[in-house]
Amino acid sequence: MLDLENIKTTQADFLKLIEIIPDAIVIVDNEGKIRYINSQTTNTFGYRPDELIGQTIEILLPHRFKNKHVDHRINYSKHPVRRPMGSGIDLYGRKKDGTEFSADITISPIETENGTLVISVVRDISERKKAEEEAKRRAKQLEDLVSTMTHDLRTPLAAAETSYKHMQEGYFDKLTENQNQVVNLLMQSNEHTLRLVNNLLSVFKYESQSYKLFLKQVEVSELLDRAHDKVKPFLKDKGINLKIIKTNFQFICDPFEIERVIVNLLTNSIKYTPSGGQIELQAVKDADGNVIISVQDTGIGIAKKDLPNLFERFWQSTRSNSSSNSTGLGLYLSRQIIEAHGGRIWAESTFDKGTKISLTVPGIKILSLRDDVLD
């Protein structure tokens, strides 16, 4: 047991210790009165020691918090434990001149023969907060810029898509075989560009945590079938067979986002699987209700050294080439989507034999969702 008043050597050593700590140290008794401070407290708050000793700790708080803090202090004295103050909320200190600053505060009790004392460790984090706010401001500016740019790009791309469809349907005149091939190429290029634009916007939204998932209950087989429909033209062009292992269960997710991930995985497999190859799409549910979806192909595979980087932003595998039209965003965005669902995504591959990419989405019970989450 530590007696700060009667054991002079121990007290002297203790005070030397708190002097070398770079944070403000304030020690109060069970009535909230300040008993000891270190020199950093003077530097941080601007008070002389004689102006603080004997005062209640509330002298160091903004006026608007003083009354509530007295109640918090009294409640803390009933069950004193070491903990950070105000977890999840912003804390502030008040200097002698009235200036307020952002603070991190940790409190801890010390048992002495004269009762329980409480040590408060106060760190001025104004500069850190300022840097964080500036980073948030710049991120918001960048997001707004990307959002504006993508909107401006999507409008003409959507108009072009409509025009190409009208041409194929003979609105202007019947197309020759050569003309139809050219229009098909233009449609594919337009669709690819639109997908890149949408992916770019989504990446920034996920990174800034401004993307909201719209959860609902879905039938997994319908989800797989919709993804299959979107890649049918690419499968046909390369003569690749897609085998879907049919399943019949429901789970909760954002269906638009999970479908986007599946389509992306299928598109990648098609891209790197030679003509005549095979892709298998499967979804299962484990005993805990977690959903595991996998896409396995007989493609060219991924080198072992590339696997750790596969889901990084803008990263491209050594198997990519100048004609792959890859930006390195698809798998990175897929990882963000799955992690936003609380799941994970990973890859297994043998070079020249094929790749299997799997994702898992945690099972969510219907009753755990709010009524306004389900459509």
C-alpha positions in Angstrom: 0.0 0.0 0.0 1.4 3.4 -1.0 1.4 6.2 1.6 2.2 9.4 -0.3 2.3 11.5 2.9 4.1 9.5 5.5 6.7 7.5 3.4 9.0 10.3 2.4 11.4 8.3 0.2 8.5 6.7 -1.6 6.7 10.0 -2.1 9.9 11.6 -3.4 10.5 8.8 -5.9 6.9 8.9 -7.0 7.0 12.6 -7.6 10.2 12.3 -9.6 8.5 9.6 -11.7 5.5 11.7 -12.6 7.8 14.7 -13.4 9.5 12.7 -16.3 6.1 11.8 -17.8 5.4 14.1 -20.8 1.7 14.3 -20.1 -0.1 16.4 -17.5 -0.5 14.4 -14.3 -3.2 15.5 -11.8 -3.8 13.6 -8.6 -7.0 14.2 -6.6 -8.5 12.9 -3.4 -11.9 11.4 -2.8 -13.5 14.9 -2.7 -12.1 15.7 -6.1 -9.6 18.2 -4.7 -6.2 18.4 -6.4 -3.4 17.1 -4.2 -0.5 16.9 -6.6 0.4 18.0 -10.1 3.6 17.7 -12.3 5.3 20.5 -14.1 3.7 19.5 -17.4 0.3 20.3 -15.9 1.5 23.9 -15.5 2.7 23.9 -19.1 -0.6 22.4 -20.4 -3.1 24.5 -18.4 -1.2 27.7 -17.6 -1.8 27.6 -13.8 0.9 27.9 -11.1 0.9 25.0 -8.7 -0.4 27.1 -5.8 -3.4 28.1 -8.0 -4.4 24.5 -8.4 -3.5 22.6 -5.2 -6.7 22.4 -3.0 -9.0 23.3 -5.9 -11.5 20.8 -7.2 -10.6 19.1 -10.5 -13.5 20.9 -12.2 -11.3 24.0 -12.4 -9.6 22.4 -15.4 -12.8 21.7 -17.3 -14.9 23.9 -19.6 -17.8 25.6 -17.6 -20.5 23.6 -19.6 -19.1 20.3 -18.3 -18.6 21.2 -14.6 -21.9 20.2 -13.1 -22.2 16.9 -14.9 -18.6 16.1 -14.1 -19.3 16.3 -10.3 -21.9 13.6 -10.7 -19.5 11.5 -12.8 -16.8 11.9 -10.3 -19.0 10.8 -7.4 -20.2 7.8 -9.3 -16.6 6.9 -10.2 -15.5 7.0 -6.6 -18.0 4.2 -5.8 -16.4 1.9 -8.3 -12.9 3.2 -9.2 -11.1 1.4 -12.0 -8.4 2.3 -14.5 -10.0 3.4 -17.7 -10.0 6.1 -20.4 -12.5 8.8 -19.9 -15.4 9.5 -22.3 -14.9 6.5 -24.6 -16.3 7.5 -28.0 -16.9 11.1 -27.2 -14.7 14.3 -27.5 -13.1 15.5 -24.3 -11.8 19.0 -23.6 -9.6 20.7 -21.0 -9.7 24.4 -20.1 -6.6 26.6 -19.7 -6.3 29.4 -17.2 -6.9 32.0 -20.0 -10.2 30.2 -20.9 -8.8 28.5 -24.0 -10.2 25.0 -24.6 -8.3 22.1 -26.1 -9.1 18.6 -27.1 -7.8 16.0 -24.7 -7.2 12.3 -24.1 -7.7 11.5 -20.4 -7.0 8.3 -18.5 -7.9 7.9 -14.9 -6.7 5.3 -12.4 -7.1 4.8 -8.6 -4.3 4.5 -6.1 -5.0 3.0 -2.6 -3.2 4.9 0.3 -3.5 4.8 4.0 -5.4 8.1 3.7 -7.9 6.7 1.3 -8.2 6.4 -2.5 -6.5 8.9 -4.7 -7.2 9.2 -8.4 -4.5 9.9 -10.9 -5.6 11.7 -14.2 -3.2 11.6 -17.1 -4.2 14.4 -19.5 -2.7 14.7 -23.0 -3.3 17.7 -25.3 -4.4 16.3 -28.6 -5.3 19.5 -30.3 -2.8 19.2 -33.1 -3.8 15.6 -33.7 -7.5 16.5 -33.8 -6.7 19.4 -36.2 -4.8 17.0 -38.5 -7.7 14.5 -38.4 -10.2 17.2 -39.2 -8.1 18.4 -42.1 -7.7 14.9 -43.4 -11.5 14.4 -43.2 -12.1 17.7 -45.0 -9.7 16.8 -47.8 -11.2 13.3 -48.0 -14.7 14.9 -48.3 -13.4 17.3 -51.0 -11.9 14.4 -52.9 -15.1 12.4 -52.6 -17.2 15.3 -53.8 -14.8 15.8 -56.8 -14.9 12.1 -57.7 -18.7 12.0 -57.3 -19.1 15.0 -59.6 -16.7 13.6 -62.1 -18.2 10.2 -62.2 -21.7 11.7 -62.5 -20.6 13.8 -65.4 -19.0 10.7 -67.0 -21.9 8.4 -66.4 -24.4 10.6 -68.1 -22.9 10.5 -71.7 -22.0 6.8 -71.2 -25.6 5.9 -70.3 -26.7 7.9 -73.4 -24.3 6.1 -75.6 -25.5 2.7 -74.3 -29.1 3.6 -75.2 -28.0 4.7 -78.7 -26.1 1.5 -79.3 -29.2 -0.6 -78.2 -31.4 1.4 -80.6 -29.0 0.7 -83.4 -29.0 -3.0 -82.7 -32.8 -3.0 -82.5 -33.0 -1.4 -86.0 -34.4 1.9 -84.9 -32.3 3.7 -87.6 -32.0 0.9 -90.1 -31.1 -2.7 -90.2 -27.4 -3.3 -89.5 -25.1 -5.4 -91.7 -23.2 -8.2 -90.0 -20.0 -6.0 -89.9 -21.9 -3.0 -88.6 -23.5 -5.2 -85.9 -20.0 -6.5 -84.8 -18.7 -2.9 -84.6 -21.7 -1.9 -82.4 -21.2 -4.9 -80.2 -17.6 -3.9 -79.6 -18.7 -0.3 -78.9 -21.2 -1.6 -76.4 -18.7 -3.8 -74.6 -16.2 -0.9 -74.4 -18.9 1.5 -73.2 -20.0 -1.1 -70.6 -16.4 -1.6 -69.4 -15.9 2.1 -69.0 -19.1 2.6 -67.1 -18.2 -0.2 -64.8 -14.8 1.4 -64.1 -16.5 4.7 -63.3 -18.9 3.1 -60.9 -16.1 1.1 -59.2 -14.1 4.3 -58.8 -16.9 6.1 -57.1 -17.7 3.1 -54.9 -14.1 2.7 -53.8 -14.0 6.3 -52.5 -17.3 5.9 -50.8 -16.2 2.7 -48.9 -12.9 4.3 -48.0 -14.6 7.3 -46.5 -17.1 5.0 -44.8 -20.0 6.9 -46.4 -21.5 3.9 -48.1 -24.6 2.5 -46.5 -25.4 -1.2 -47.0 -29.1 -2.0 -47.7 -29.6 -5.3 -46.0 -32.4 -7.6 -47.0 -33.2 -11.3 -47.1 -32.3 -12.9 -50.4 -32.5 -16.4 -52.0 -29.0 -17.4 -52.8 -29.8 -19.3 -56.0 -31.5 -16.1 -57.4 -28.4 -14.1 -56.6 -26.2 -16.6 -58.4 -28.5 -16.8 -61.4 -28.5 -13.0 -61.8 -24.8 -12.9 -61.7 -24.7 -15.7 -64.3 -27.0 -13.7 -66.6 -24.7 -10.7 -66.5 -21.6 -12.7 -67.7 -23.3 -15.0 -70.2 -22.1 -13.0 -73.3 -18.5 -13.2 -72.0 -18.8 -16.9 -71.4 -20.2 -17.4 -74.9 -17.4 -15.4 -76.5 -14.7 -17.6 -75.0 -16.6 -20.9 -75.1 -16.3 -21.3 -71.3 -18.7 -23.5 -69.4 -20.0 -22.1 -66.1 -21.3 -24.8 -63.6 -23.5 -23.5 -60.9 -24.0 -25.8 -57.9 -27.6 -25.1 -57.1 -28.5 -24.3 -53.5 -31.7 -23.4 -51.7 -31.3 -21.2 -48.7 -31.8 -17.6 -47.8 -29.4 -15.2 -46.1 -29.2 -11.5 -45.3 -26.9 -9.1 -47.2 -26.9 -6.1 -49.6 -27.9 -8.1 -52.7 -26.7 -5.4 -55.1 -23.3 -5.3 -53.6 -22.8 -9.1 -53.2 -24.0 -9.6 -56.8 -21.4 -7.0 -57.8 -18.7 -9.0 -56.1 -19.8 -12.3 -57.7 -19.9 -10.7 -61.1 -16.5 -9.3 -60.6 -15.1 -12.7 -59.6 -16.7 -14.4 -62.5 -15.5 -11.7 -64.9 -11.9 -12.1 -63.7 -12.1 -15.9 -64.0 -13.4 -15.6 -67.6 -10.6 -13.1 -68.4 -7.9 -15.5 -67.2 -9.4 -18.8 -68.3 -8.5 -20.1 -71.8 -11.2 -20.8 -74.3 -12.9 -24.1 -73.6 -12.2 -23.9 -69.9 -14.5 -24.3 -67.0 -15.7 -22.2 -64.1 -17.6 -23.4 -61.0 -19.7 -21.1 -58.9 -20.9 -22.5 -55.6 -22.6 -21.2 -52.4 -23.0 -23.2 -49.2 -24.1 -22.4 -45.7 -22.1 -23.8 -42.7 -23.5 -25.0 -39.4 -23.2 -21.5 -37.9 -25.3 -19.9 -40.7 -22.3 -18.3 -42.4 -22.5 -18.2 -46.2 -19.5 -19.2 -48.2 -19.5 -18.4 -52.0 -16.6 -19.5 -54.2 -15.6 -19.1 -57.8 -13.1 -21.7 -59.1 -11.6 -21.8 -62.6 -9.3 -23.8 -64.7 -7.4 -20.6 -65.8 -3.7 -19.6 -65.8 -3.6 -19.3 -62.1 -1.8 -16.8 -59.9 1.9 -16.9 -58.8 2.3 -17.6 -55.1 4.2 -14.3 -54.6 1.2 -12.4 -56.0 -1.4 -13.9 -53.7 -0.8 -11.6 -50.7 -1.3 -8.5 -52.9 -4.3 -9.7 -54.8 -6.9 -7.5 -53.0 -4.8 -4.3 -52.8 -5.9 -1.1 -54.5 -4.6 -0.5 -58.0 -2.4 -3.6 -57.8 -2.2 -5.8 -60.9 -0.9 -9.3 -61.1 2.1 -10.2 -63.2 -0.4 -12.3 -65.2 -2.0 -9.0 -66.4 -1.0 -7.6 -69.8 -1.6 -4.5 -71.7 -4.8 -5.8 -73.2 -6.4 -6.8 -69.9 -8.1 -3.5 -69.4 -7.6 -3.8 -65.7 -7.3 -1.0 -63.2 -6.7 -3.1 -60.1 -9.9 -1.8 -58.5 -12.2 -4.7 -58.9 -10.8 -7.1 -56.3 -10.0 -4.2 -53.9 -13.6 -3.1 -54.1 -14.8 -6.6 -53.6 -12.7 -6.9 -50.4 -14.2 -3.6 -49.2 -17.7 -4.8 -49.8 -17.2 -8.1 -48.1 -15.5 -6.5 -45.1 -18.3 -4.0 -44.8 -20.6 -7.1 -44.4 -18.3 -8.3 -41.6 -16.8 -11.1 -43.8 -13.6 -11.8 -45.5 -12.4 -12.8 -49.0 -9.3 -14.9 -49.9 -7.7 -16.7 -52.8 -6.1 -20.1 -53.4 -4.3 -20.8 -56.7 -1.9 -23.1 -58.5 0.0 -21.4 -61.3 -1.0 -22.8 -64.7 -3.8 -24.9 -63.1 -6.4 -22.5 -61.9 -7.6 -20.2 -59.1 -10.3 -20.4 -56.4 -11.5 -17.2 -54.8 -13.9 -17.5 -51.8 -15.8 -15.1 -49.6 -17.7 -15.6 -46.5 -20.6 -13.5 -45.1 -21.5 -14.0 -41.5 -25.0 -15.3 -40.9 -27.4 -12.7 -39.5 -30.6 -13.7 -37.8 -33.8 -12.0 -39.0 -34.8 -11.0 -35.5 -31.5 -9.1 -34.9 -32.3 -6.7 -37.7 -34.3 -3.6 -37.2 -37.7 -3.5 -39.0 -36.6 -0.6 -41.2 -33.6 -2.6 -42.5 -35.7 -5.2 -44.3 -37.5 -4.2 -47.4 
